Amino acid sequence: MIAGRSLARRAAGPAAVLLLGLSAACAGGRPVGPGDVVARRAMAASAHPAATAVGLEILKKGGNAVDAAVATAFALGLAEPNASGVGGGGFMIVKMAGRPEAVMIDYRETAPRGATPEYYYGAGPSFDARTAEGPDSVGVPGLVAGAALALEKFGTMSLAQVLEPAIRLCREGVTVSPKLNGMIVENMEKLQKYPAAAAIYLPDGLPAEPGAVLRNEDLAATLERLAAGGPRVFYEGPMAEAVVAELRRLGGVMEAADLAGYQAKLRTPVAGTYRGYEILSAAPPTGGGTHLVELLNIIEGFDVKSMGPASARLIHVLAEAMKMIYADKAVNSGDPDVFAIPVAALTDKAYAAGLRDRIVEGKARFDYAPPSLVGRERESTSHLSVADEKGNVVALTQSINSFFGSGIVVPGTGVILNNHLADFDSQPGGPNAIGPGRRPASSIAPTVVCRSGKPVLVLGSPGATRIVSALAQIVINFVDFGMGLDEAIEAPRVHCLTKTLAVEGRIPGEVVKTLESWGHKVKVYPDWDNYFGGAQGIFLDARARRICGAADSRRDGAAAGY
């Protein structure tokens, strides 16, 4: 079965909903709404129905969750090109059945060897101007290496096998949704600068229209080369030479050695607990998982259930806690291969208790000065979740950063390159300052929530810093308020980075007035707004032997299972 949108929600994006399976509530009283997909054996959820269908195809062919996740990740390069693809990077959490430990695969981009502080922070354009788009914004892409490492360690299929449906999709194409059209329109000026990008997304000089079919023959050919020659085809030889030649032509500093030397890495996920549930999330260089655990630790000390969902009391507590954890994140993030990132200190329950004590009921504050605990040693996105019939799960979040990344499509490859060097600090001296070979900090937080060591939720979202706040609220909705997965994802969200409290329009007006009377500067967004992310999730209901999948209606996502 496959579902793109809840029938009870706003009509936007792909409207088709195909139901082939089960209905009725999941065990334990969890409600199943019209946006939930329920299956017996396996489930995939991603940011586009066509990409989800690719994951489901691999699962039905006997592939495991890792095989399906990798296939879906490549398919998103065509189906959701504004957010991720071969020219980007990301992180995945892999939890294999029968193994007590989970593993993180870090395929974050790296800065080229020529990305020195002198070059980026010295004379000339500002750091922000250099890295907003164009050749100086591009990090060494990691998806191909990360996918290959995942398949090598945990998959059952070859790279060629998992690429086959993505190759087919590139040639058959996907229908341009109103949302994708809107993103192309918003980024038209950027795309116009690069002819290979304009040829794909601005046919006849105009944005691809809703209902048109988007294809990418060059990307299909690139994936075919990867299928035939393996991952090194991307990092060495003619394809790597084409990437370097285009960036050097445009004035960038990337060299062939930067691509040839790239490595994806296995790391240990960040671990925490929330009311008896185990939280496994992404570790540095992303700060997403660390500060998700920190935020949940702070909230755990409040009687959230008595406050009620979307109440002024709960939103106030969330806002105050968010201010503190984002302040911590700003000065304690960086590349763990260069700096000692204080994950244990930041995720400590006692540390959270101290922060909790700073929250004053009915009074907005912003007087928290975070400690810089990092020590020197030697810093637009898409999410997918997969669960297979053996109990293996993958939470994978990847990105090219801004919508359409750097804007650069390498001629003849169909690959749009990231602008993730923008994720380094705009000033030198801190642990997330740019430097040769470093991985920039991130907010990405693919997450697996377990109970007694067994996966219960597989979650993730795009949305930069809103990733952390969105995932925390979904977990709270599920754990504290007993919501079903789709209901937990669809509930109105809030976000508070500094002094401005952002809320979706479905938050009641009287609640907004109360928050303002407590000193919050409130900014109200539309009812469902992609500013607050676009989560894709899976609930593994062992008691009922069912799997529930859900996709956020803030984006074009879909869940599918069998």
LOZAKOL-549290 format. One line per 2 residues: their letters; for each residue x, y, z of C-alpha. Coordinates in nm, 4 decimals. Layout:
N
a	X:Y:Z ~ ... .
//
This chain:
562
mi	0.0000:0.0000:0.0000 ~ 0.1139:0.3532:-0.0607 .
ag	-0.0121:0.6851:0.0703 ~ 0.1026:1.0353:-0.0072 .
rs	-0.1303:1.2549:0.1972 ~ -0.3843:1.2212:0.4715 .
la	-0.7315:1.2666:0.3269 ~ -0.8153:1.4699:0.6356 .
rr	-0.5412:1.7231:0.5644 ~ -0.5081:2.0113:0.3263 .
aa	-0.5171:1.9225:-0.0417 ~ -0.1702:2.0039:-0.1712 .
gp	0.0952:1.8163:-0.3650 ~ 0.0378:1.4593:-0.4877 .
aa	-0.3228:1.3756:-0.4139 ~ -0.3361:1.0120:-0.5191 .
vl	-0.3707:0.7636:-0.2357 ~ -0.3636:0.3914:-0.3105 .
ll	-0.4682:0.1645:-0.0247 ~ -0.3984:-0.2040:-0.0718 .
gl	-0.3801:-0.3354:0.2801 ~ -0.4854:-0.3079:0.6372 .
sa	-0.6878:-0.0601:0.8337 ~ -0.7886:-0.0457:1.2023 .
ac	-0.5885:0.0801:1.4956 ~ -0.2476:-0.0446:1.5959 .
ag	-0.2194:-0.2303:1.9243 ~ -0.1874:-0.0365:2.2447 .
gr	-0.4616:0.2066:2.1539 ~ -0.2580:0.3902:1.8912 .
pv	-0.5017:0.5462:1.6456 ~ -0.4461:0.4983:1.2730 .
gp	-0.5583:0.7983:1.0750 ~ -0.6179:0.8348:0.7018 .
gd	-0.2546:0.9380:0.6572 ~ -0.1117:0.6215:0.8127 .
vv	-0.0091:0.3302:0.5955 ~ -0.0285:-0.0081:0.7697 .
ar	0.1501:-0.3220:0.6547 ~ 0.2536:-0.6605:0.7904 .
ra	0.6042:-0.7164:0.6562 ~ 0.7999:-0.4108:0.5405 .
ma	0.7718:-0.0360:0.4967 ~ 0.9462:0.2549:0.3276 .
as	0.8765:0.6248:0.3702 ~ 1.0486:0.9028:0.1783 .
ah	1.0013:1.2558:0.0513 ~ 0.8537:1.1503:-0.2848 .
pa	0.6113:0.8741:-0.3876 ~ 0.8318:0.7619:-0.6778 .
at	1.1358:0.7251:-0.4536 ~ 0.9316:0.5353:-0.1956 .
av	0.8125:0.3035:-0.4728 ~ 1.1769:0.2318:-0.5570 .
gl	1.2469:0.1336:-0.1965 ~ 0.9400:-0.0894:-0.1891 .
ei	1.0475:-0.2549:-0.5152 ~ 1.3839:-0.3479:-0.3643 .
lk	1.2175:-0.4835:-0.0499 ~ 0.9825:-0.6982:-0.2555 .
kg	1.2773:-0.8337:-0.4528 ~ 1.4256:-0.9639:-0.1290 .
gn	1.6550:-0.6758:-0.0437 ~ 1.6913:-0.5736:0.3172 .
av	1.6340:-0.2314:0.4731 ~ 1.9842:-0.1131:0.3834 .
da	1.9467:-0.2145:0.0189 ~ 1.6123:-0.0368:0.0005 .
av	1.7375:0.2755:0.1759 ~ 2.0318:0.3118:-0.0618 .
at	1.8084:0.2616:-0.3655 ~ 1.5646:0.5222:-0.2358 .
af	1.8457:0.7674:-0.1634 ~ 1.9623:0.7547:-0.5249 .
al	1.6069:0.7792:-0.6580 ~ 1.5548:1.1029:-0.4634 .
gl	1.8243:1.2638:-0.6791 ~ 1.5693:1.2642:-0.9612 .
ae	1.2450:1.2786:-0.7661 ~ 1.3413:1.5533:-0.5191 .
pn	1.6414:1.7195:-0.6879 ~ 1.6119:2.0395:-0.4874 .
as	1.7029:1.8616:-0.1643 ~ 1.9565:1.5804:-0.2087 .
gv	2.1365:1.3592:-0.4552 ~ 2.4659:1.2209:-0.5823 .
gg	2.6278:1.5630:-0.5431 ~ 2.5565:1.5785:-0.1697 .
gg	2.6065:1.3870:0.1516 ~ 2.4406:1.2859:0.4753 .
fm	2.4137:1.0390:0.7610 ~ 2.2311:0.7135:0.8219 .
iv	2.1553:0.5134:1.1345 ~ 2.1495:0.1369:1.0748 .
km	1.9991:-0.0969:1.3354 ~ 2.0222:-0.4588:1.2279 .
ag	1.8005:-0.7197:1.3924 ~ 1.9849:-0.9447:1.6336 .
rp	2.2661:-0.6964:1.6909 ~ 2.2534:-0.4938:2.0123 .
ea	2.4432:-0.1989:1.8717 ~ 2.3377:0.0496:1.6056 .
vm	2.5844:0.2049:1.3623 ~ 2.6030:0.5469:1.2030 .
id	2.7438:0.5904:0.8537 ~ 2.8856:0.9392:0.8084 .
yr	2.8986:1.0424:0.4450 ~ 2.9084:1.4139:0.5159 .
et	3.0871:1.6279:0.2577 ~ 3.4418:1.7456:0.3261 .
ap	3.6137:2.0742:0.2513 ~ 3.8674:2.0622:-0.0343 .
rg	4.2379:2.0897:0.0452 ~ 4.2340:2.4418:-0.0919 .
at	3.9632:2.5460:0.1557 ~ 4.2015:2.7258:0.3879 .
pe	4.0936:2.9852:0.6438 ~ 4.3100:3.2379:0.4594 .
yy	4.1170:3.1803:0.1368 ~ 3.7668:3.1827:0.2864 .
yg	3.8087:3.4389:0.5653 ~ 4.0696:3.6635:0.4043 .
ag	4.0378:3.9482:0.1597 ~ 3.7681:3.9424:-0.1037 .
ps	3.4034:3.8395:-0.0794 ~ 3.2669:3.7518:0.2639 .
fd	3.2451:3.3894:0.3720 ~ 2.8659:3.3960:0.3412 .
ar	2.8869:3.5368:-0.0113 ~ 3.1471:3.2788:-0.1170 .
ta	2.9461:2.9829:0.0082 ~ 2.5885:3.0801:-0.0750 .
eg	2.6196:2.9214:-0.4198 ~ 2.8734:2.8630:-0.6952 .
pd	3.2112:2.6845:-0.6985 ~ 3.3417:2.8040:-0.3616 .
sv	3.0389:2.6551:-0.1865 ~ 3.0918:2.2930:-0.2940 .
gv	3.2129:2.0232:-0.0559 ~ 3.3431:1.6850:-0.1723 .
pg	3.0233:1.4756:-0.2186 ~ 2.9753:1.1696:0.0013 .
lv	2.6593:0.9859:-0.1084 ~ 2.8299:0.7401:-0.3422 .
ag	3.0916:0.6412:-0.0831 ~ 2.8332:0.6212:0.1958 .
aa	2.6019:0.4036:-0.0094 ~ 2.8855:0.1691:-0.1027 .
la	2.9979:0.1383:0.2591 ~ 2.6430:0.0661:0.3767 .
le	2.5985:-0.2080:0.1169 ~ 2.9387:-0.3578:0.1929 .
kf	2.8789:-0.3783:0.5674 ~ 2.5056:-0.4447:0.5927 .
gt	2.3442:-0.4948:0.2518 ~ 2.2531:-0.8074:0.0597 .
ms	2.2476:-0.6631:-0.2927 ~ 2.5128:-0.5145:-0.5166 .
la	2.5342:-0.1472:-0.6043 ~ 2.4259:-0.2346:-0.9580 .
qv	2.1121:-0.4074:-0.8309 ~ 2.0003:-0.1214:-0.6083 .
le	2.0718:0.1387:-0.8776 ~ 1.8609:-0.0309:-1.1448 .
pa	1.5211:0.1175:-1.0451 ~ 1.6714:0.4649:-0.9951 .
ir	1.8228:0.4482:-1.3433 ~ 1.4850:0.3529:-1.4848 .
lc	1.3178:0.6344:-1.2933 ~ 1.5610:0.8917:-1.4348 .
re	1.4577:0.7900:-1.7857 ~ 1.0859:0.7505:-1.7231 .
gv	1.0693:1.0663:-1.5170 ~ 0.8463:1.1981:-1.2402 .
tv	0.5584:1.4409:-1.2541 ~ 0.6520:1.7902:-1.1395 .
sp	0.4449:1.8742:-0.8317 ~ 0.3289:2.2260:-0.7450 .
kl	0.5795:2.2245:-0.4592 ~ 0.8751:2.1322:-0.6819 .
ng	0.7632:2.3904:-0.9379 ~ 0.7539:2.6514:-0.6621 .
mi	1.1071:2.5642:-0.5521 ~ 1.2332:2.5912:-0.9107 .
ve	1.0631:2.9307:-0.9443 ~ 1.2185:3.0528:-0.6184 .
nm	1.5642:2.9435:-0.7356 ~ 1.5317:3.0385:-1.1004 .
ek	1.7956:3.3115:-1.0818 ~ 2.0500:3.0660:-0.9409 .
lq	1.9713:2.7916:-1.1928 ~ 1.9905:3.0318:-1.4870 .
ky	2.3600:3.0916:-1.4159 ~ 2.4537:2.7324:-1.4957 .
pa	2.3493:2.6059:-1.8408 ~ 2.3500:2.2356:-1.7505 .
aa	2.1157:2.3061:-1.4579 ~ 1.8917:2.5302:-1.6647 .
ai	1.8625:2.2637:-1.9346 ~ 1.7061:2.0226:-1.6844 .
yl	1.4947:2.2463:-1.4615 ~ 1.4232:2.5444:-1.6887 .
pd	1.3166:2.3903:-2.0202 ~ 1.2783:2.6623:-2.2851 .
gl	1.4059:2.9042:-2.0236 ~ 1.1039:2.8648:-1.7952 .
pa	1.0511:2.6605:-1.4768 ~ 0.9240:2.3074:-1.5303 .
ep	0.5452:2.3357:-1.5003 ~ 0.3285:2.1386:-1.2560 .
ga	0.2168:1.8229:-1.4339 ~ 0.5159:1.8166:-1.6672 .
vl	0.7435:1.5124:-1.6655 ~ 1.0923:1.5720:-1.5288 .
rn	1.3608:1.3400:-1.6657 ~ 1.7390:1.3368:-1.6340 .
ed	1.9084:1.1246:-1.8985 ~ 2.2565:1.2402:-1.7970 .
la	2.1948:1.1296:-1.4384 ~ 2.0732:0.7916:-1.5655 .
at	2.4000:0.7533:-1.7556 ~ 2.5997:0.8536:-1.4446 .
le	2.4222:0.5908:-1.2357 ~ 2.4856:0.3332:-1.5082 .
rl	2.8577:0.4106:-1.4896 ~ 2.8464:0.3644:-1.1133 .
aa	2.6597:0.0377:-1.1528 ~ 2.9190:-0.0934:-1.3985 .
gg	3.2355:0.0350:-1.2340 ~ 3.1574:0.0747:-0.8644 .
pr	3.1939:0.3771:-0.6386 ~ 3.5481:0.4663:-0.7418 .
vf	3.4087:0.5661:-1.0818 ~ 3.2701:0.8772:-0.9128 .
ye	3.5878:0.9661:-0.7248 ~ 3.8538:0.8835:-0.9825 .
gp	3.8790:0.8911:-1.3594 ~ 3.6695:1.0791:-1.6193 .
ma	3.3730:1.1571:-1.3939 ~ 3.5888:1.3019:-1.1174 .
ea	3.7857:1.4931:-1.3782 ~ 3.4614:1.6418:-1.5129 .
vv	3.3578:1.7600:-1.1651 ~ 3.6964:1.9175:-1.0979 .
ae	3.7207:2.0732:-1.4431 ~ 3.3831:2.2436:-1.4095 .
lr	3.4544:2.3779:-1.0623 ~ 3.8009:2.5008:-1.1607 .
rl	3.6564:2.6627:-1.4733 ~ 3.4139:2.8516:-1.2520 .
gg	3.6911:2.9592:-1.0136 ~ 3.6739:2.6937:-0.7402 .
vm	3.9588:2.5259:-0.5530 ~ 3.8606:2.1572:-0.5631 .
ea	4.1237:1.9192:-0.6996 ~ 4.1266:1.5578:-0.8179 .
ad	4.3017:1.4546:-0.4952 ~ 4.0059:1.5836:-0.2923 .
la	3.7690:1.3410:-0.4623 ~ 4.0159:1.0530:-0.4686 .
gy	4.0802:1.0874:-0.0960 ~ 3.7186:1.0996:0.0200 .
qa	3.6077:0.8338:0.2720 ~ 3.2733:0.7583:0.4353 .
kl	3.3091:0.6600:0.8009 ~ 3.1467:0.4286:1.0526 .
rt	3.0690:0.6012:1.3817 ~ 2.8800:0.5246:1.7022 .
pv	2.5405:0.6970:1.7257 ~ 2.4504:0.9332:2.0073 .
ag	2.2423:0.7514:2.2700 ~ 1.9949:0.8787:2.5280 .
ty	1.6615:0.7924:2.6865 ~ 1.3197:0.9535:2.7157 .
rg	1.0672:0.8086:2.9600 ~ 1.2025:0.4564:2.9160 .
ye	1.2484:0.4766:2.5390 ~ 1.6024:0.4574:2.4002 .
il	1.6997:0.7327:2.1570 ~ 1.9661:0.6520:1.8951 .
sa	2.0559:0.9431:1.6716 ~ 2.3301:1.0895:1.4585 .
ap	2.6630:1.1799:1.6177 ~ 2.9147:1.4545:1.5284 .
pt	2.9997:1.6051:1.2891 ~ 2.6264:1.6654:1.3041 .
gg	2.4987:1.8118:1.6279 ~ 2.1427:1.7055:1.5516 .
gt	2.1379:1.3869:1.7563 ~ 2.3320:1.5328:2.0481 .
hl	2.0964:1.8248:2.0909 ~ 1.7842:1.6181:2.0258 .
ve	1.8814:1.4093:2.3290 ~ 1.9639:1.7253:2.5246 .
ll	1.6249:1.8779:2.4432 ~ 1.4348:1.5624:2.5392 .
ni	1.6357:1.5396:2.8623 ~ 1.5199:1.8889:2.9604 .
ie	1.1558:1.8187:2.8719 ~ 1.1567:1.4835:3.0537 .
gf	1.1524:1.6650:3.3879 ~ 0.8147:1.8278:3.3175 .
dv	0.4687:1.6736:3.3475 ~ 0.4044:1.7209:2.9771 .
ks	0.0888:1.5120:2.9702 ~ -0.0859:1.7401:3.2195 .
mg	0.0050:2.0450:3.0114 ~ -0.1735:1.9128:2.7033 .
pa	-0.0662:1.9290:2.3364 ~ -0.0312:2.2736:2.1754 .
sa	-0.0893:2.4404:2.5138 ~ 0.0756:2.7685:2.6104 .
rl	0.2511:2.5984:2.9048 ~ 0.4049:2.3262:2.6869 .
ih	0.5041:2.5625:2.4072 ~ 0.6653:2.7967:2.6598 .
vl	0.8710:2.5130:2.8084 ~ 0.9721:2.3899:2.4628 .
ae	1.0712:2.7401:2.3508 ~ 1.2863:2.8069:2.6553 .
am	1.4571:2.4679:2.6271 ~ 1.5172:2.5158:2.2556 .
km	1.6901:2.8485:2.3138 ~ 1.9373:2.6811:2.5455 .
iy	2.0140:2.3717:2.3397 ~ 2.0660:2.5772:2.0221 .
ad	2.2995:2.8093:2.2120 ~ 2.4944:2.5013:2.3227 .
ka	2.4986:2.3717:1.9673 ~ 2.6359:2.6974:1.8274 .
vn	2.9612:2.6746:2.0228 ~ 3.0045:2.2998:2.0648 .
sg	2.9836:2.1632:1.7096 ~ 3.2562:2.0582:1.4718 .
dp	3.4471:1.7769:1.3073 ~ 3.5092:1.5018:1.5674 .
dv	3.8244:1.3971:1.3847 ~ 3.9730:1.7397:1.4667 .
fa	3.8040:1.8401:1.7930 ~ 3.6779:1.6560:2.0991 .
ip	3.3041:1.7231:2.0832 ~ 3.1548:1.7031:2.4369 .
va	2.8671:1.4693:2.3526 ~ 2.8653:1.2978:2.6934 .
al	2.8492:1.6293:2.8796 ~ 2.5754:1.7736:2.6609 .
td	2.3587:1.4604:2.6804 ~ 2.4002:1.4112:3.0555 .
ka	2.0732:1.4054:3.2541 ~ 2.2238:1.6130:3.5347 .
ya	2.3356:1.8792:3.2885 ~ 1.9810:1.8952:3.1513 .
ag	1.8431:1.9302:3.5037 ~ 2.0536:2.2406:3.5543 .
lr	1.9187:2.3920:3.2355 ~ 1.5635:2.2958:3.3310 .
dr	1.5974:2.4896:3.6538 ~ 1.6527:2.8074:3.4496 .
iv	1.3053:2.7870:3.2945 ~ 1.0608:3.0199:3.4708 .
eg	0.6889:2.9536:3.4357 ~ 0.5118:3.2311:3.2475 .
ka	0.8253:3.4306:3.1668 ~ 1.0268:3.4245:2.8444 .
rf	1.4001:3.4630:2.9021 ~ 1.7131:3.4665:2.6901 .
dy	2.0028:3.5144:2.9265 ~ 2.1770:3.1803:2.8833 .
ap	2.5493:3.1973:2.8065 ~ 2.6528:2.8503:2.6860 .
ps	2.9846:2.7008:2.7945 ~ 3.2239:2.6236:2.5104 .
lv	3.3293:2.2734:2.6042 ~ 3.5008:2.1740:2.2788 .
gr	3.8692:2.0883:2.3138 ~ 4.1370:2.0848:2.0419 .
er	4.2813:1.7389:1.9493 ~ 4.5025:1.7017:1.6491 .
es	3.3367:2.0974:1.2419 ~ 1.7640:2.1479:0.2261 .
ts	1.7635:1.8143:0.3045 ~ 1.5626:1.4927:0.2632 .
hl	1.4820:1.2034:0.4954 ~ 1.3797:0.8433:0.4397 .
sv	1.2937:0.5590:0.6772 ~ 1.2928:0.1860:0.5957 .
ad	1.2007:-0.1277:0.7920 ~ 1.2207:-0.4784:0.6460 .
ek	1.0464:-0.8011:0.7449 ~ 1.3434:-0.9247:0.9489 .
gn	1.3345:-0.6219:1.1765 ~ 1.6279:-0.4331:1.0240 .
vv	1.5735:-0.0563:1.0107 ~ 1.7448:0.2437:0.8534 .
al	1.6953:0.6130:0.9216 ~ 1.8734:0.8155:0.6522 .
tq	1.8920:1.1922:0.6119 ~ 2.0884:1.3515:0.3307 .
si	2.1188:1.6908:0.1713 ~ 2.2688:1.9265:-0.0836 .
ns	2.2041:2.2078:0.1688 ~ 2.0189:2.5024:0.0085 .
ff	1.7473:2.4259:-0.2446 ~ 1.9378:2.3125:-0.5544 .
gs	2.2623:2.3387:-0.3594 ~ 2.5337:2.5352:-0.5354 .
gi	2.3177:2.5574:-0.8477 ~ 2.5916:2.3852:-1.0472 .
vv	2.5106:2.0783:-1.2540 ~ 2.8286:1.9239:-1.3907 .
pg	2.7806:1.9058:-1.7706 ~ 2.7193:1.5546:-1.8983 .
tg	2.6552:1.4063:-1.5522 ~ 2.3117:1.5360:-1.4458 .
vi	2.4590:1.5751:-1.0944 ~ 2.3726:1.8910:-0.9017 .
ln	2.6440:1.9816:-0.6534 ~ 2.5950:2.0796:-0.2906 .
nh	2.6759:2.4078:-0.1191 ~ 2.7566:2.2536:0.2192 .
la	3.0679:2.4605:0.2807 ~ 2.8127:2.7218:0.3913 .
df	2.7614:2.5095:0.7035 ~ 3.1009:2.6091:0.8399 .
ds	3.1113:2.9141:1.0680 ~ 3.1253:3.2483:0.8925 .
qp	3.4102:3.3594:1.1231 ~ 3.7465:3.1891:1.1926 .
gg	3.8669:3.0532:1.5238 ~ 3.5867:2.8226:1.6385 .
pn	3.5634:2.4437:1.6187 ~ 3.3382:2.4722:1.3120 .
ai	3.5692:2.7051:1.1195 ~ 3.6502:2.5912:0.7675 .
gp	3.9739:2.4046:0.7055 ~ 4.1143:2.1548:0.4538 .
gr	3.9495:1.8143:0.4778 ~ 3.7128:1.9104:0.7586 .
rp	3.3477:1.8070:0.7767 ~ 3.1112:2.0928:0.8606 .
as	2.8667:2.0752:1.1486 ~ 2.5030:1.9991:1.0751 .
si	2.1598:1.9658:1.2368 ~ 2.0740:1.6415:1.0574 .
ap	1.9391:1.3800:1.2998 ~ 1.8203:1.0475:1.1565 .
tv	1.6830:0.8723:1.4633 ~ 1.5764:0.5268:1.5795 .
vc	1.3692:0.5051:1.8975 ~ 1.3835:0.1678:2.0728 .
rs	1.2115:-0.0086:2.3615 ~ 1.4145:-0.2809:2.5356 .
gk	1.6589:-0.2717:2.2468 ~ 1.3996:-0.3229:1.9719 .
pv	1.3133:-0.0444:1.7228 ~ 0.9793:0.1262:1.7759 .
lv	1.0138:0.4452:1.5693 ~ 1.2325:0.5242:1.2682 .
lg	1.2308:0.9003:1.2167 ~ 1.3948:1.1963:1.0514 .
sp	1.3222:1.5286:0.8879 ~ 1.4733:1.8041:0.6758 .
ga	1.4714:2.1621:0.7986 ~ 1.8147:2.2711:0.9309 .
tr	1.7821:2.3604:1.3016 ~ 1.4092:2.2809:1.2810 .
iv	1.5074:1.9142:1.2455 ~ 1.5859:1.8919:1.6167 .
sa	1.2701:2.0690:1.7300 ~ 1.0469:1.8749:1.4887 .
la	1.1764:1.5344:1.5974 ~ 1.1519:1.6198:1.9656 .
qi	0.7880:1.7229:1.9219 ~ 0.7053:1.4053:1.7290 .
vi	0.8587:1.1921:2.0061 ~ 0.6667:1.3902:2.2706 .
nf	0.3417:1.3529:2.0775 ~ 0.3964:0.9782:2.0492 .
vd	0.5247:0.9061:2.4006 ~ 0.3446:1.1598:2.6191 .
fg	0.0172:1.2056:2.4327 ~ -0.0236:0.8566:2.2873 .
mg	-0.0717:0.9822:1.9324 ~ -0.0490:0.7560:1.6322 .
ld	0.2484:0.8151:1.4047 ~ 0.0747:1.0225:1.1398 .
ea	-0.1084:1.2267:1.4030 ~ 0.2214:1.2890:1.5834 .
ie	0.3869:1.4052:1.2611 ~ 0.0958:1.6219:1.1486 .
ap	0.0386:1.8003:1.4803 ~ 0.1179:2.1732:1.4689 .
rv	0.4804:2.2550:1.5462 ~ 0.6785:2.5341:1.7040 .
hc	1.0429:2.6350:1.6824 ~ 1.2539:2.8827:1.8781 .
lt	1.6156:2.9431:1.7822 ~ 1.6807:3.2709:1.9656 .
kt	1.4191:3.5278:2.0635 ~ 1.1540:3.4638:1.7984 .
la	0.9064:3.1844:1.8638 ~ 0.7817:3.0449:1.5313 .
ve	0.4443:2.8673:1.5391 ~ 0.2213:2.7115:1.2785 .
gr	-0.1135:2.8784:1.2194 ~ -0.3062:2.5874:1.3710 .
ip	-0.1840:2.6898:1.7168 ~ -0.4970:2.8523:1.8708 .
ge	-0.5055:3.2324:1.8744 ~ -0.5634:3.2453:2.2485 .
vv	-0.2488:3.0382:2.3019 ~ -0.0484:3.2828:2.0893 .
kt	-0.1852:3.5755:2.2930 ~ -0.0879:3.4054:2.6177 .
le	0.2629:3.3392:2.4918 ~ 0.2992:3.7016:2.3864 .
sw	0.1819:3.8149:2.7303 ~ 0.4635:3.6034:2.8784 .
gh	0.7192:3.7930:2.6711 ~ 0.7558:3.5726:2.3647 .
kv	0.7932:3.7415:2.0281 ~ 0.5667:3.5122:1.8223 .
kv	0.5785:3.4734:1.4450 ~ 0.2805:3.2847:1.3007 .
yp	0.3364:3.0771:0.9863 ~ 0.0755:2.9120:0.7595 .
dw	-0.1127:2.6106:0.8955 ~ 0.1203:2.3507:0.7366 .
dn	0.4517:2.5062:0.6442 ~ 0.7669:2.3349:0.5211 .
yf	0.9707:2.5737:0.7350 ~ 0.8980:2.3221:1.0121 .
gg	1.0435:2.0263:0.8228 ~ 0.8978:1.7274:0.6443 .
aq	0.9266:1.4148:0.8579 ~ 0.9052:1.0599:0.7268 .
gi	0.8519:0.7902:0.9856 ~ 0.7790:0.4271:1.0654 .
fl	0.6206:0.2796:1.3794 ~ 0.7016:-0.0881:1.4373 .
da	0.4131:-0.2262:1.6410 ~ 0.5462:-0.5608:1.7621 .
ra	0.2370:-0.6339:1.9724 ~ 0.0073:-0.6221:1.6707 .
rr	0.2706:-0.7509:1.4256 ~ 0.2133:-0.4446:1.2123 .
ic	0.4185:-0.1609:1.0733 ~ 0.2700:0.1868:1.0424 .
ga	0.4265:0.4374:0.8034 ~ 0.3555:0.8072:0.7643 .
ad	0.4782:1.0943:0.5500 ~ 0.4580:1.4611:0.6389 .
sr	0.2079:1.6629:0.4385 ~ 0.4378:1.9640:0.4672 .
rd	0.6323:1.8049:0.1803 ~ 0.5581:1.5701:-0.1116 .
ga	0.6342:1.2528:0.0834 ~ 0.4772:0.9079:0.0789 .
aa	0.4897:0.5875:0.2813 ~ 0.4436:0.2414:0.1310 .
gy	0.4437:-0.1110:0.2678 ~ 0.3323:-0.4668:0.2016 .
//
